[in-house]
Amino acid sequence: MFRTFYIKPSERGILYHRSDFKRVLRPGTHRFLGWHWRVKKFDLNQPEAKLENLELLLQAHGDQIRQHFLVVRTGFNDAALVRLGQRWLSIGPNQLRTFWRGFVDVEAQLFNLEESRELPQDLAQQLRGAQLEGLKQVNLAEFEIGLLYVQDNFVRPLEPGDYAFWTFGRSVIVRSLKRTEPNPAFPFEEVLMEQHPEFVASYCQVVELDGDEVAIARYKGKAIAVLPPHSRKLFWRETEVERINITAQPKLPERLISELISGSSTAMALALGHIHALEVSAQHVGLLYLDGALQETLPAGIHAWWEFGRSFKSEAIDLRLQSLEVSGQEILSKDKVPLRLNLTADYRVVDAVQARTALKDIPGFLYKELQFALRGAVGTKHLDTLLEDKGAIDQSISEYMADKVPAYGLELRSVGVKDIILPGEIKAILGQVVAAEKSAQANVIRRREETAATRSMLNTAKVMEDNPIALRLKELEVLERIAEKIEKINVNGSLDSILTELISIKQ
């Protein structure tokens, strides 16, 4: 009895008799006598062949197996790359793999991981874009530098280009730093400076400061960092570093003030926390305190000092004329009348150092003293006196304050009572008094006018008695007044009888 097997052109077959390997069958028809023949077919579109009992086959039929297969064996510290036409396959340690020969170009490269985990750069370029197990690929642009770490230990820097590293059994990390980034975060910076001086010398510069130094790092003329005393940091070699002795130069010159305080928001953020600054406006004077003690006065402008190791405090004192309101003061007059007064005062600081040295709260001090002066001025006078002469209160307060404020570097320019507010019942009583006074004055005036009118009438009568013409004129005047109130008058007879007849008509 024959058994027939057909192998397609895209296939290969392995002939077994019972369980024993016999040979590899190429495409075509194959006939074998007996029932115990068996063929396992393989599609060559899948280049890798998974053979049963591969180790035993290699021992018994090694030459025949290697004639048809590419055998890749990796040891404990080995890895392999297999090229299958246009594809790549990676093989980790301790593996045995086989691939069909002839259908596609197959080749393998073995790598000893103890000697090097890095692939040749030309091979790394060929592998770009391939996703391979156990292989880390890195592409560094022309503006980048890579730092290679194996098991978190720095190995070496990487220049721009393509790289590939085996990661089987080890962690491989590449940290890329941009050369265009002026102040990169170097990983494990202290370790790089201590353990890898060759890298630092080739790519970086170390800035290490004493206790009385600060440094400003600039890249292409722009500030990128402000370093405090006792600090150490890495920068690219192209970075410019300015060292400043803060013991000899605690105050910032104008050029640094313009750069770090009045400049860009980035520079201001860098200086924040390192610099104490004060802006003194026009008509003001600045006071600088160091460790709680007054150091100097400052003219108008922007002033700044390095804060490291010092405690600065500063303030600006306004030298302009200022107003202070003392409102709603409840005070009893000498005759026990409760009054509420509002006072305003204008003052200015003439000696800022004297004022700030002697007084903690200048407006508070003036407010309290004006209260005392107002109470003294009001409490010693009767209500009538206060109402008649409010200027006396101002004078009294001015005299009181004249002995107080000069000793504190202050000058009181003017003081005045704005309002004297009386209680409601006192207002009513004063209103009645004023009304009575005005009524009496009106009665006097009325009596005086009545007396004058009577005297005038008596004098007129005497004139008319002695002068008939004047009497006749008076009659005509009366007639004119009457004519204003009626439409017409008819006169019959002479003018001598007009007054007599009018009197008769009225009756």
Secondary structure, DSSP 8 states (H G I E B T S, - for coil): -EEEEEE-TTEEEEEEETTEEEEEE-SEEEEEESS-EEEEEEETTS-EE--TTHHHHHHHHHHHHHHHEEEEEE-TTEEEEEEETTEEEEE-SSEEEEEESSSS-EEEEEEETTT-SB--HHHHHHTTT---TTEEEEEE-TTEEEEEEETTEEEEEE-SEEEEEE-TTS-EEEEEEETTSSS---TTHHHHHHH-HHHHHHHEEEEE--TTEEEEEEETTEEEEEE-TT-EEEEETT-EEEEEETTT--B--HHHHHHHTSS-HHHHHHHTTTEEEEEE-TTEEEEEEETTEEEEEE-SEEEEEE-TT--EEEEEEE-S-EEEEEEEEEEE-TT--EEEEEEEEEEEES-HHHHHHH-S-HHHHHHHHHHHHHHHHHHTS-HHHHHH-THHHHHHHHHHHHTTGGGGTEEEEEEEEEEEE--HHHHHHHHHHHHHHHHHHHHHHHHHHHHHHHHHHHHHHHHHHH-HHHHHHHHHHHHHHHHTTSS-----S-GGGHHHHHHHHH-
